[in-house]
Amino acid sequence: MSKEREREFLAHRRLVFTIAYDVTGSVSDAEDVVQETWLRYSAASGVPRNPRAYLARIASRQALNAVRAASRRREEYPGEWLPEPLPTGQDAPGPYDPEASALTGADVSTAMLVLMQQLGGPERVALVLRDVFGFGYAEIAEVLESSQASVRQTVHRARERVRSGVPRNPPDKAEHRAAVERFLQAALTGQIQALLEVLAPDAVLHSDGGGIVSAARRPVYGQEKVAALLLGLAAKFGADAAPEFVELNGLPAVAFREDGTVTTVFQLERQDGLVTGVYAMRNPDKLLRLQ
């Protein structure tokens, strides 16, 4: 029985991780949820008729517990809180490579995760289970201990708040990589006009230093202000900066090292060919998986 249960869990491990990561926005919290879900699943009596639904229910409830536990820390967080970047692609550690995982495309982009954090925990769970994994309303109602009618309203509200803020179709990776290269070239060479040309007029820059390293405490709005801040950061890295391309959350991104340690990563959000969002992660606690 234990071997069979272990095989069932491993077959759905990515499902469990994805639910937890999408809901919490934290790789470390998601890994804790995976571990707790396995402990509860392995200790469960009887044989679940539907292991996928059973594991999704456990993972969702544990993820909600993690969100509640983190709420006070988020309220006291110094500056803006951004989701922890998730390495994906062939060289990514762990079980979440993009070919076998749901962790690709718009559903797990940094832009989507930022918007998800504006939802309540149950709304996040409902949206992930319905729109990412296709669970039925009855199954989601069981997870949330609610009625199907209430779940339908919850999903609708969550879609209204989230889907309008991100592209509906996943960006092409090659096009995105080319956009990141143009963005970098303009920033690192101090070409203000070239940088303005790749930024949308309403571009926004978000940064997260966790109170540990310097970062803008609030979002920076507007093409010119974002460009000015980026040029200042580029000057900090210097002309000899050697950016590394990495894949984070299913899309090309760029990392900078200082003395061999990744200290900053930039992820971009694009719409209609222009950069609408820049996410600068500088919190060293959220960059450990890139070292």
Backbone as CSV, one residue per row, in Angstrom:
resi,resn,N_x,N_y,N_z,CA_x,CA_y,CA_z,C_x,C_y,C_z
1,MET,0.821,-1.202,0.000,0.000,0.000,0.000,0.864,1.265,0.000
2,SER,1.913,1.286,0.821,2.743,2.487,0.929,3.440,2.807,-0.380
3,LYS,3.917,1.766,-1.094,4.582,1.995,-2.385,3.610,2.542,-3.411
4,GLU,2.415,1.984,-3.419,1.404,2.458,-4.366,1.028,3.902,-4.067
5,ARG,0.897,4.215,-2.782,0.552,5.579,-2.403,1.676,6.545,-2.775
6,GLU,2.901,6.109,-2.616,4.042,6.949,-2.986,4.040,7.216,-4.487
7,ARG,3.742,6.183,-5.284,3.684,6.368,-6.741,2.574,7.347,-7.114
8,GLU,1.440,7.237,-6.438,0.336,8.155,-6.717,0.731,9.583,-6.389
9,PHE,1.405,9.751,-5.268,1.811,11.097,-4.869,2.810,11.681,-5.858
10,LEU,3.800,10.901,-6.249,4.809,11.391,-7.182,4.181,11.746,-8.530
11,ALA,3.153,10.989,-8.920,2.482,11.271,-10.193,1.782,12.626,-10.174
12,HIS,1.425,13.102,-8.978,0.703,14.370,-8.851,1.503,15.407,-8.083
13,ARG,2.790,15.191,-7.914,3.597,16.109,-7.112,3.634,17.511,-7.721
14,ARG,3.717,17.590,-9.030,3.751,18.899,-9.680,2.438,19.650,-9.475
15,LEU,1.346,18.917,-9.493,0.045,19.524,-9.200,0.060,20.163,-7.813
16,VAL,0.543,19.421,-6.837,0.580,19.905,-5.457,1.474,21.137,-5.356
17,PHE,2.662,21.064,-5.957,3.583,22.202,-5.889,2.992,23.435,-6.568
18,THR,2.399,23.241,-7.724,1.871,24.374,-8.486,0.747,25.078,-7.735
19,ILE,-0.164,24.303,-7.166,-1.234,24.909,-6.374,-0.629,25.752,-5.260
20,ALA,0.330,25.171,-4.545,0.919,25.864,-3.396,1.679,27.111,-3.824
21,TYR,2.429,27.022,-4.911,3.219,28.175,-5.356,2.319,29.286,-5.882
22,ASP,1.315,28.927,-6.667,0.406,29.944,-7.197,-0.350,30.658,-6.078
23,VAL,-0.705,29.928,-5.043,-1.498,30.514,-3.962,-0.625,31.334,-3.019
24,THR,0.573,30.838,-2.692,1.421,31.528,-1.706,2.402,32.505,-2.330
25,GLY,2.821,32.272,-3.596,3.834,33.112,-4.221,5.214,32.879,-3.655
26,SER,5.400,31.785,-2.915,6.671,31.502,-2.254,7.105,30.079,-2.556
27,VAL,8.324,29.920,-3.077,8.841,28.584,-3.358,9.041,27.808,-2.057
28,SER,9.596,28.470,-1.047,9.844,27.776,0.214,8.537,27.339,0.876
29,ASP,7.516,28.212,0.862,6.221,27.820,1.416,5.610,26.675,0.609
30,ALA,5.774,26.733,-0.714,5.237,25.669,-1.560,5.903,24.333,-1.250
31,GLU,7.202,24.354,-1.031,7.902,23.120,-0.695,7.434,22.571,0.647
32,ASP,7.153,23.470,1.601,6.613,23.024,2.887,5.235,22.388,2.707
33,VAL,4.423,22.980,1.830,3.097,22.424,1.565,3.213,21.045,0.929
34,VAL,4.151,20.877,0.006,4.368,19.566,-0.620,4.686,18.523,0.445
35,GLN,5.588,18.866,1.357,5.978,17.929,2.402,4.806,17.594,3.322
36,GLU,4.061,18.622,3.729,2.928,18.394,4.623,1.832,17.595,3.927
37,THR,1.632,17.853,2.640,0.629,17.107,1.875,1.000,15.638,1.799
38,TRP,2.263,15.344,1.568,2.710,13.955,1.521,2.506,13.269,2.870
39,LEU,2.855,13.941,3.945,2.696,13.343,5.277,1.236,13.006,5.544
40,ARG,0.341,13.911,5.198,-1.072,13.671,5.424,-1.614,12.591,4.490
41,TYR,-1.141,12.591,3.251,-1.613,11.598,2.286,-1.131,10.204,2.659
42,SER,0.123,10.103,3.059,0.680,8.792,3.407,0.050,8.223,4.666
43,ALA,-0.454,9.115,5.541,-1.043,8.650,6.796,-2.552,8.456,6.704
44,ALA,-3.148,8.813,5.574,-4.599,8.719,5.430,-5.055,7.263,5.437
45,SER,-6.185,7.012,6.067,-6.742,5.666,6.072,-7.599,5.459,4.832
46,GLY,-7.682,4.235,4.386,-8.475,3.944,3.207,-7.773,4.341,1.924
47,VAL,-8.418,4.089,0.804,-7.858,4.383,-0.511,-8.722,5.456,-1.184
48,PRO,-8.178,6.639,-1.433,-8.959,7.689,-2.098,-9.427,7.234,-3.480
49,ARG,-10.691,7.495,-3.808,-11.204,7.111,-5.124,-10.564,7.937,-6.226
50,ASN,-10.244,9.176,-5.900,-9.650,10.078,-6.886,-8.421,10.737,-6.258
51,PRO,-7.234,10.133,-6.400,-6.031,10.692,-5.761,-5.750,12.127,-6.165
52,ARG,-5.999,12.483,-7.434,-5.725,13.836,-7.896,-6.558,14.849,-7.118
53,ALA,-7.856,14.601,-7.012,-8.736,15.520,-6.292,-8.410,15.526,-4.803
54,TYR,-8.101,14.359,-4.259,-7.785,14.252,-2.840,-6.533,15.063,-2.511
55,LEU,-5.484,14.913,-3.328,-4.242,15.651,-3.094,-4.434,17.152,-3.311
56,ALA,-5.218,17.514,-4.314,-5.482,18.937,-4.545,-6.196,19.549,-3.351
57,ARG,-7.098,18.785,-2.735,-7.819,19.288,-1.565,-6.856,19.514,-0.394
58,ILE,-5.986,18.537,-0.141,-5.021,18.689,0.956,-4.097,19.870,0.676
59,ALA,-3.551,19.932,-0.546,-2.596,20.996,-0.896,-3.248,22.370,-0.791
60,SER,-4.477,22.494,-1.249,-5.163,23.785,-1.207,-5.370,24.248,0.224
61,ARG,-5.779,23.338,1.075,-6.020,23.720,2.468,-4.717,24.071,3.178
62,GLN,-3.651,23.326,2.880,-2.360,23.656,3.486,-1.830,24.989,2.958
63,ALA,-2.067,25.264,1.671,-1.645,26.549,1.103,-2.405,27.699,1.748
64,LEU,-3.693,27.500,2.000,-4.477,28.537,2.687,-3.946,28.769,4.098
65,ASN,-3.553,27.696,4.771,-2.953,27.840,6.103,-1.670,28.663,6.027
66,ALA,-0.872,28.404,4.982,0.383,29.146,4.816,0.108,30.623,4.551
67,VAL,-0.928,30.915,3.769,-1.293,32.309,3.488,-1.708,33.011,4.773
68,ARG,-2.504,32.341,5.587,-2.938,32.947,6.857,-1.749,33.189,7.776
69,ALA,-0.835,32.232,7.833,0.332,32.370,8.696,1.233,33.511,8.244
70,ALA,1.260,33.762,6.921,2.155,34.791,6.383,1.531,36.180,6.367
71,SER,0.226,36.278,6.643,-0.457,37.560,6.476,0.133,38.646,7.364
72,ARG,0.460,38.316,8.602,1.030,39.324,9.504,2.406,39.764,9.010
73,ARG,3.217,38.797,8.568,4.551,39.139,8.059,4.433,40.033,6.832
74,ARG,3.455,39.786,5.975,3.274,40.605,4.778,2.896,42.036,5.159
75,GLU,2.060,42.177,6.191,1.645,43.515,6.626,2.828,44.323,7.135
76,GLU,3.795,43.650,7.746,4.951,44.332,8.324,6.157,44.333,7.387
77,TYR,5.988,43.812,6.183,7.098,43.677,5.243,7.609,45.059,4.841
78,PRO,8.919,45.289,4.899,9.474,46.602,4.529,9.500,46.794,3.013
79,GLY,8.702,47.698,2.520,8.651,47.928,1.083,7.680,46.988,0.400
80,GLU,7.853,46.865,-0.903,6.932,46.055,-1.697,7.314,44.575,-1.634
81,TRP,6.317,43.711,-1.484,6.524,42.261,-1.477,6.266,41.725,-2.873
82,LEU,7.241,40.994,-3.425,7.069,40.360,-4.723,7.178,38.848,-4.569
83,PRO,6.525,38.086,-5.449,6.650,36.634,-5.397,8.093,36.194,-5.606
84,GLU,8.433,35.075,-5.003,9.780,34.518,-5.155,9.948,33.959,-6.565
85,PRO,10.975,34.382,-7.306,11.169,33.860,-8.668,11.374,32.348,-8.657
86,LEU,10.763,31.692,-9.622,10.870,30.231,-9.721,11.693,29.842,-10.942
87,PRO,12.868,29.222,-10.757,13.646,28.749,-11.907,12.874,27.660,-12.642
88,THR,12.764,27.795,-13.955,12.132,26.776,-14.792,13.094,26.425,-15.917
89,GLY,12.659,25.613,-16.842,13.525,25.238,-17.957,14.306,23.974,-17.666
90,GLN,15.121,23.564,-18.609,15.821,22.291,-18.527,16.796,22.223,-17.366
91,ASP,17.366,23.350,-16.978,18.366,23.344,-15.921,17.783,23.674,-14.553
92,ALA,16.481,23.785,-14.469,15.879,24.166,-13.195,15.995,23.030,-12.197
93,PRO,16.267,23.352,-10.928,16.287,22.317,-9.906,14.880,21.865,-9.569
94,GLY,14.760,20.677,-9.011,13.469,20.221,-8.538,12.613,19.619,-9.635
95,PRO,11.333,19.377,-9.339,10.464,18.604,-10.230,9.603,19.445,-11.145
96,TYR,9.945,20.718,-11.372,9.000,21.569,-12.089,9.556,22.097,-13.401
97,ASP,10.110,21.191,-14.249,10.543,21.614,-15.571,9.312,21.926,-16.408
98,PRO,9.424,22.871,-17.364,8.231,23.363,-18.047,7.566,22.355,-18.967
99,GLU,8.290,21.353,-19.468,7.679,20.401,-20.390,6.684,19.489,-19.675
100,ALA,6.902,19.264,-18.391,6.039,18.341,-17.665,5.194,19.036,-16.615
101,SER,5.290,20.346,-16.524,4.630,21.072,-15.451,3.673,22.112,-15.998
102,ALA,2.726,22.504,-15.168,1.815,23.585,-15.542,2.456,24.941,-15.323
103,LEU,3.695,24.964,-14.843,4.337,26.227,-14.482,4.931,26.927,-15.691
104,THR,4.124,27.231,-16.651,4.570,27.981,-17.819,3.461,28.928,-18.238
105,GLY,3.849,29.928,-19.027,2.857,30.799,-19.630,2.290,31.823,-18.675
106,ALA,1.199,32.438,-19.109,0.637,33.566,-18.383,0.132,33.187,-17.003
107,ASP,-0.262,31.921,-16.798,-0.855,31.544,-15.527,0.122,31.594,-14.368
108,VAL,1.418,31.534,-14.623,2.389,31.618,-13.526,3.415,32.707,-13.779
109,SER,3.100,33.637,-14.662,4.001,34.763,-14.856,4.064,35.570,-13.572
110,THR,5.135,36.332,-13.427,5.264,37.171,-12.241,4.111,38.167,-12.171
111,ALA,3.698,38.692,-13.323,2.575,39.626,-13.346,1.314,38.980,-12.784
112,MET,1.058,37.737,-13.183,-0.112,37.023,-12.679,-0.007,36.797,-11.176
113,LEU,1.175,36.380,-10.705,1.348,36.102,-9.284,1.197,37.364,-8.437
114,VAL,1.677,38.499,-8.956,1.519,39.761,-8.233,0.032,40.083,-8.086
115,LEU,-0.724,39.926,-9.159,-2.157,40.193,-9.095,-2.866,39.187,-8.188
116,MET,-2.406,37.939,-8.213,-3.014,36.914,-7.368,-2.911,37.277,-5.897
117,GLN,-1.809,37.933,-5.518,-1.619,38.284,-4.111,-2.604,39.345,-3.649
118,GLN,-3.278,39.993,-4.576,-4.285,40.987,-4.216,-5.634,40.339,-3.910
119,LEU,-5.739,39.045,-4.198,-6.967,38.304,-3.919,-6.903,37.690,-2.525
120,GLY,-8.065,37.379,-1.989,-8.092,36.608,-0.754,-7.657,35.177,-1.025
121,GLY,-7.255,34.476,0.017,-6.780,33.108,-0.149,-7.768,32.197,-0.863
122,PRO,-9.052,32.156,-0.452,-10.020,31.301,-1.147,-10.180,31.651,-2.627
123,GLU,-10.103,32.951,-2.954,-10.200,33.354,-4.362,-9.025,32.800,-5.161
124,ARG,-7.844,32.843,-4.574,-6.660,32.299,-5.260,-6.831,30.809,-5.523
125,VAL,-7.260,30.082,-4.492,-7.444,28.638,-4.641,-8.477,28.341,-5.721
126,ALA,-9.600,29.030,-5.677,-10.663,28.781,-6.645,-10.193,29.048,-8.066
127,LEU,-9.467,30.145,-8.260,-9.014,30.499,-9.601,-7.988,29.496,-10.124
128,VAL,-7.048,29.089,-9.281,-6.023,28.136,-9.710,-6.656,26.788,-10.042
129,LEU,-7.498,26.290,-9.166,-8.104,24.980,-9.397,-8.978,24.982,-10.648
130,ARG,-9.704,26.083,-10.864,-10.618,26.128,-12.009,-9.892,26.425,-13.321
131,ASP,-9.103,27.493,-13.346,-8.555,27.977,-14.612,-7.218,27.344,-14.987
132,VAL,-6.445,26.911,-14.009,-5.163,26.279,-14.333,-5.321,24.772,-14.484
133,PHE,-6.111,24.151,-13.595,-6.199,22.693,-13.590,-7.556,22.135,-14.003
134,GLY,-8.531,22.996,-14.234,-9.806,22.538,-14.768,-10.669,21.740,-13.820
135,PHE,-10.542,21.957,-12.521,-11.399,21.256,-11.576,-12.833,21.755,-11.695
136,GLY,-13.779,20.868,-11.411,-15.183,21.244,-11.449,-15.574,22.073,-10.245
137,TYR,-16.691,22.787,-10.377,-17.134,23.646,-9.288,-17.479,22.834,-8.036
138,ALA,-17.989,21.624,-8.238,-18.328,20.783,-7.081,-17.071,20.408,-6.305
139,GLU,-15.998,20.087,-7.027,-14.740,19.735,-6.357,-14.160,20.929,-5.608
140,ILE,-14.223,22.105,-6.238,-13.686,23.311,-5.587,-14.524,23.659,-4.363
141,ALA,-15.846,23.470,-4.470,-16.721,23.744,-3.335,-16.360,22.858,-2.146
142,GLU,-15.991,21.617,-2.424,-15.590,20.712,-1.345,-14.298,21.194,-0.695
143,VAL,-13.355,21.653,-1.518,-12.082,22.161,-0.984,-12.330,23.362,-0.072
144,LEU,-13.171,24.293,-0.528,-13.398,25.540,0.190,-14.530,25.441,1.214
145,GLU,-15.149,24.245,1.279,-16.270,24.038,2.194,-17.336,25.110,1.970
146,SER,-17.727,25.221,0.702,-18.686,26.236,0.289,-19.676,25.613,-0.679
147,SER,-20.615,26.408,-1.170,-21.582,25.927,-2.153,-21.050,26.152,-3.564
148,GLN,-21.591,25.399,-4.518,-21.165,25.579,-5.903,-21.514,26.978,-6.406
149,ALA,-22.657,27.482,-6.020,-23.062,28.819,-6.453,-22.080,29.864,-5.939
150,SER,-21.679,29.716,-4.696,-20.719,30.662,-4.112,-19.369,30.563,-4.812
151,VAL,-18.947,29.336,-5.142,-17.666,29.137,-5.824,-17.697,29.771,-7.204
152,ARG,-18.813,29.632,-7.906,-18.921,30.256,-9.233,-18.744,31.769,-9.132
153,GLN,-19.345,32.378,-8.130,-19.200,33.817,-7.934,-17.766,34.174,-7.565
154,THR,-17.143,33.332,-6.741,-15.752,33.580,-6.337,-14.823,33.536,-7.535
155,VAL,-14.998,32.533,-8.386,-14.165,32.412,-9.581,-14.390,33.596,-10.511
156,HIS,-15.631,33.984,-10.682,-15.949,35.116,-11.564,-15.287,36.401,-11.066
157,ARG,-15.395,36.665,-9.765,-14.781,37.871,-9.200,-13.263,37.837,-9.371
158,ALA,-12.671,36.681,-9.128,-11.217,36.563,-9.240,-10.773,36.792,-10.677
159,ARG,-11.516,36.234,-11.626,-11.169,36.442,-13.038,-11.252,37.914,-13.408
160,GLU,-12.277,38.579,-12.941,-12.443,39.991,-13.261,-11.265,40.811,-12.758
161,ARG,-10.763,40.465,-11.590,-9.679,41.236,-10.983,-8.316,40.885,-11.546
162,VAL,-8.164,39.652,-12.006,-6.837,39.196,-12.424,-6.659,39.162,-13.928
163,ARG,-7.598,38.575,-14.646,-7.389,38.316,-16.068,-7.244,39.585,-16.891
164,SER,-7.854,40.666,-16.465,-7.754,41.904,-17.228,-6.370,42.523,-17.129
165,GLY,-5.554,42.067,-16.172,-4.252,42.678,-15.958,-3.087,41.977,-16.604
166,VAL,-3.314,40.832,-17.243,-2.215,40.090,-17.873,-2.646,39.614,-19.260
167,PRO,-1.681,39.385,-20.163,-2.029,38.877,-21.485,-2.714,37.523,-21.387
168,ARG,-3.664,37.282,-22.267,-4.385,36.016,-22.238,-3.550,34.872,-22.808
169,ASN,-2.664,35.164,-23.753,-1.863,34.116,-24.380,-0.422,34.189,-23.897
170,PRO,0.216,33.035,-23.664,1.612,33.033,-23.220,2.511,33.711,-24.253
171,PRO,3.460,34.536,-23.823,4.380,35.181,-24.768,5.283,34.145,-25.440
172,ASP,5.706,34.449,-26.650,6.685,33.610,-27.333,8.049,33.812,-26.673
173,LYS,8.695,32.715,-26.313,9.954,32.831,-25.564,11.045,33.530,-26.369
174,ALA,11.135,33.232,-27.665,12.174,33.856,-28.493,11.946,35.365,-28.591
175,GLU,10.695,35.767,-28.780,10.378,37.196,-28.849,10.651,37.873,-27.509
176,HIS,10.332,37.163,-26.441,10.551,37.734,-25.121,12.050,37.889,-24.848
177,ARG,12.825,36.893,-25.242,14.284,36.974,-25.064,14.842,38.167,-25.846
178,ALA,14.369,38.364,-27.073,14.831,39.498,-27.879,14.467,40.824,-27.223
179,ALA,13.282,40.895,-26.619,12.869,42.123,-25.935,13.733,42.384,-24.708
180,VAL,14.070,41.320,-23.981,14.945,41.471,-22.818,16.321,41.964,-23.254
181,GLU,16.815,41.454,-24.372,18.127,41.882,-24.879,18.117,43.355,-25.272
182,ARG,17.050,43.812,-25.941,16.953,45.231,-26.310,16.878,46.110,-25.061
183,PHE,16.110,45.656,-24.117,15.970,46.377,-22.845,17.325,46.507,-22.148
184,LEU,18.069,45.411,-22.086,19.374,45.416,-21.426,20.376,46.308,-22.146
185,GLN,20.399,46.177,-23.460,21.340,46.962,-24.248,21.131,48.452,-24.016
186,ALA,19.886,48.873,-24.009,19.590,50.291,-23.806,19.963,50.740,-22.399
187,ALA,19.662,49.897,-21.392,19.931,50.285,-20.012,21.424,50.295,-19.705
188,LEU,22.140,49.264,-20.145,23.553,49.145,-19.785,24.448,50.130,-20.533
189,THR,23.994,50.608,-21.693,24.787,51.576,-22.448,24.313,53.012,-22.210
190,GLY,23.323,53.174,-21.332,22.869,54.515,-20.983,22.112,55.217,-22.081
191,GLN,21.499,54.458,-22.990,20.779,55.075,-24.105,19.350,55.394,-23.667
192,ILE,19.148,56.584,-23.147,17.857,56.958,-22.602,16.749,56.895,-23.643
193,GLN,17.026,57.354,-24.860,15.991,57.336,-25.891,15.634,55.914,-26.283
194,ALA,16.648,55.056,-26.405,16.393,53.656,-26.756,15.592,52.970,-25.657
195,LEU,15.882,53.325,-24.408,15.147,52.727,-23.294,13.695,53.201,-23.297
196,LEU,13.480,54.487,-23.558,12.117,55.001,-23.619,11.318,54.328,-24.728
197,GLU,11.993,53.948,-25.790,11.306,53.335,-26.930,10.834,51.917,-26.649
198,VAL,11.472,51.234,-25.695,11.031,49.869,-25.374,10.044,49.849,-24.205
199,LEU,9.916,50.975,-23.483,9.004,51.053,-22.346,7.658,51.624,-22.771
200,ALA,6.588,51.036,-22.267,5.259,51.588,-22.508,5.095,52.889,-21.722
201,PRO,4.261,53.808,-22.187,4.067,55.068,-21.464,3.648,54.872,-20.014
202,ASP,2.860,53.819,-19.751,2.382,53.573,-18.390,3.173,52.465,-17.693
203,ALA,4.425,52.294,-18.088,5.265,51.245,-17.495,5.374,51.434,-15.979
204,VAL,5.507,50.288,-15.272,5.631,50.304,-13.816,6.818,49.438,-13.417
205,LEU,7.600,49.921,-12.478,8.710,49.139,-11.947,8.417,48.776,-10.496
206,HIS,8.516,47.476,-10.200,8.344,46.971,-8.849,9.678,46.403,-8.384
207,SER,10.029,46.628,-7.129,11.283,46.063,-6.627,11.101,45.600,-5.194
208,ASP,11.858,44.564,-4.841,11.739,43.923,-3.540,13.134,43.710,-2.973
209,GLY,13.444,44.467,-1.909,14.724,44.286,-1.228,14.565,43.626,0.124
210,GLY,13.323,43.431,0.553,13.061,42.760,1.804,13.564,43.489,3.031
211,GLY,13.925,44.758,2.886,14.496,45.486,4.002,15.932,45.097,4.287
212,ILE,16.497,44.246,3.415,17.862,43.751,3.605,18.838,44.527,2.739
213,VAL,18.427,44.818,1.501,19.247,45.594,0.576,18.396,46.738,0.035
214,SER,19.044,47.697,-0.604,18.322,48.868,-1.100,17.395,48.498,-2.257
215,ALA,16.213,49.075,-2.237,15.222,48.886,-3.297,14.151,49.946,-3.111
216,ALA,13.484,50.298,-4.205,12.392,51.265,-4.114,11.293,50.693,-3.223
217,ARG,10.830,51.476,-2.271,9.825,50.998,-1.325,8.431,50.931,-1.929
218,ARG,8.212,51.701,-2.993,6.912,51.724,-3.644,7.085,51.567,-5.154
219,PRO,6.051,51.144,-5.852,6.146,51.037,-7.301,6.493,52.382,-7.927
220,VAL,7.249,52.342,-9.007,7.621,53.548,-9.752,6.789,53.563,-11.036
221,TYR,6.033,54.626,-11.245,5.100,54.686,-12.359,5.581,55.662,-13.431
222,GLY,5.353,55.275,-14.685,5.621,56.174,-15.800,6.927,55.885,-16.507
223,GLN,6.873,55.987,-17.810,7.993,55.687,-18.701,9.280,56.392,-18.299
224,GLU,9.226,57.701,-18.085,10.439,58.474,-17.822,11.018,58.173,-16.443
225,LYS,10.173,58.026,-15.430,10.670,57.732,-14.087,11.269,56.329,-14.024
226,VAL,10.629,55.387,-14.695,11.169,54.026,-14.725,12.515,54.007,-15.424
227,ALA,12.612,54.719,-16.561,13.873,54.764,-17.308,14.984,55.380,-16.459
228,ALA,14.675,56.445,-15.753,15.687,57.107,-14.920,16.190,56.175,-13.823
229,LEU,15.289,55.451,-13.197,15.697,54.534,-12.142,16.538,53.390,-12.702
230,LEU,16.136,52.878,-13.853,16.885,51.780,-14.470,18.287,52.213,-14.860
231,LEU,18.424,53.416,-15.375,19.749,53.901,-15.747,20.623,54.074,-14.506
232,GLY,20.004,54.469,-13.395,20.760,54.570,-12.158,21.239,53.207,-11.680
233,LEU,20.378,52.189,-11.804,20.783,50.835,-11.435,21.881,50.324,-12.360
234,ALA,21.761,50.631,-13.657,22.777,50.192,-14.617,24.128,50.801,-14.275
235,ALA,24.132,52.064,-13.871,25.388,52.711,-13.486,25.991,52.035,-12.261
236,LYS,25.139,51.543,-11.368,25.614,50.842,-10.177,26.356,49.566,-10.561
237,PHE,25.810,48.834,-11.552,26.456,47.600,-11.968,27.735,47.869,-12.758
238,GLY,27.819,49.020,-13.434,29.030,49.387,-14.154,29.054,48.858,-15.571
239,ALA,29.975,49.404,-16.346,30.075,49.048,-17.764,30.522,47.609,-17.977
240,ASP,31.199,47.037,-16.985,31.701,45.673,-17.137,30.708,44.621,-16.657
241,ALA,29.492,45.027,-16.364,28.490,44.077,-15.880,28.272,42.973,-16.909
242,ALA,28.189,41.746,-16.436,27.989,40.597,-17.312,26.668,39.921,-16.955
243,PRO,25.577,40.366,-17.540,24.283,39.771,-17.206,24.194,38.321,-17.675
244,GLU,23.468,37.518,-16.929,23.234,36.118,-17.281,21.758,35.934,-17.597
245,PHE,21.477,35.270,-18.693,20.094,34.971,-19.015,19.680,33.699,-18.284
246,VAL,18.548,33.780,-17.628,17.991,32.636,-16.915,16.519,32.535,-17.284
247,GLU,15.921,31.379,-17.016,14.488,31.255,-17.243,13.794,31.217,-15.894
248,LEU,12.910,32.177,-15.682,12.161,32.276,-14.437,10.678,32.339,-14.747
249,ASN,9.904,31.525,-14.055,8.453,31.515,-14.252,8.083,31.320,-15.718
250,GLY,8.871,30.495,-16.399,8.556,30.113,-17.762,9.005,31.058,-18.846
251,LEU,9.716,32.165,-18.488,10.136,33.141,-19.488,11.581,33.582,-19.252
252,PRO,12.274,33.996,-20.326,13.641,34.510,-20.157,13.664,35.729,-19.238
253,ALA,14.666,35.765,-18.383,14.895,36.886,-17.474,16.396,37.100,-17.414
254,VAL,16.835,38.066,-16.619,18.261,38.361,-16.555,18.688,38.493,-15.102
255,ALA,19.883,37.970,-14.819,20.431,38.016,-13.463,21.777,38.719,-13.476
256,PHE,22.058,39.442,-12.406,23.358,40.106,-12.235,24.041,39.531,-10.998
257,ARG,25.340,39.322,-11.121,26.137,38.826,-10.003,27.097,39.897,-9.504
258,GLU,27.362,39.839,-8.220,28.399,40.645,-7.600,29.249,39.701,-6.755
259,ASP,30.538,39.642,-7.077,31.452,38.729,-6.392,30.949,37.292,-6.429
260,GLY,30.396,36.911,-7.583,29.956,35.541,-7.783,28.576,35.205,-7.259
261,THR,27.913,36.165,-6.625,26.593,35.919,-6.044,25.516,36.698,-6.791
262,VAL,24.436,36.030,-7.160,23.320,36.725,-7.808,22.696,37.680,-6.801
263,THR,22.689,38.966,-7.148,22.149,39.981,-6.242,20.881,40.644,-6.772
264,THR,20.640,40.526,-8.071,19.460,41.153,-8.664,19.001,40.340,-9.863
265,VAL,17.713,40.152,-9.980,17.151,39.587,-11.211,16.060,40.518,-11.708
266,PHE,15.971,40.628,-13.029,14.932,41.432,-13.663,14.029,40.518,-14.475
267,GLN,12.736,40.639,-14.248,11.740,39.958,-15.059,10.854,41.023,-15.697
268,LEU,10.496,40.793,-16.954,9.727,41.791,-17.693,8.339,41.278,-18.030
269,GLU,7.411,42.207,-18.057,6.062,41.952,-18.547,5.875,42.788,-19.799
270,ARG,5.335,42.186,-20.866,5.189,42.898,-22.128,3.757,42.800,-22.635
271,GLN,3.318,43.863,-23.277,2.054,43.858,-24.000,2.209,44.717,-25.240
272,ASP,1.719,44.189,-26.361,1.778,44.914,-27.642,3.206,45.345,-27.976
273,GLY,4.172,44.497,-27.654,5.563,44.742,-28.024,6.334,45.673,-27.112
274,LEU,5.689,46.237,-26.096,6.364,47.171,-25.190,6.414,46.603,-23.774
275,VAL,7.441,47.006,-23.042,7.591,46.572,-21.656,6.645,47.391,-20.779
276,THR,5.694,46.708,-20.162,4.723,47.381,-19.307,5.058,47.229,-17.826
277,GLY,5.836,46.195,-17.504,6.183,45.962,-16.108,7.606,45.459,-15.973
278,VAL,8.323,45.988,-14.985,9.673,45.530,-14.665,9.658,45.089,-13.208
279,TYR,10.101,43.858,-12.954,10.137,43.317,-11.599,11.587,43.068,-11.224
280,ALA,12.066,43.833,-10.262,13.459,43.721,-9.826,13.489,43.048,-8.457
281,MET,13.972,41.821,-8.426,14.081,41.106,-7.155,15.495,41.249,-6.623
282,ARG,15.637,41.847,-5.428,16.937,42.057,-4.811,17.026,41.422,-3.423
283,ASN,15.915,40.939,-2.921,15.906,40.294,-1.606,16.750,39.016,-1.675
284,PRO,17.888,38.971,-0.969,18.761,37.793,-1.075,18.098,36.501,-0.620
285,ASP,17.122,36.588,0.291,16.440,35.380,0.752,15.602,34.748,-0.353
286,LYS,15.221,35.552,-1.361,14.402,35.023,-2.454,15.242,34.703,-3.696
287,LEU,16.559,34.819,-3.563,17.447,34.523,-4.696,18.328,33.308,-4.428
288,LEU,18.082,32.608,-3.335,18.951,31.496,-2.947,18.987,30.392,-3.988
289,ARG,17.862,30.165,-4.691,17.809,29.074,-5.667,18.510,29.416,-6.978
290,LEU,19.017,30.641,-7.084,19.735,31.046,-8.306,21.239,31.071,-8.090
291,GLN,21.707,30.709,-6.917,23.132,30.774,-6.630,23.860,29.532,-7.164
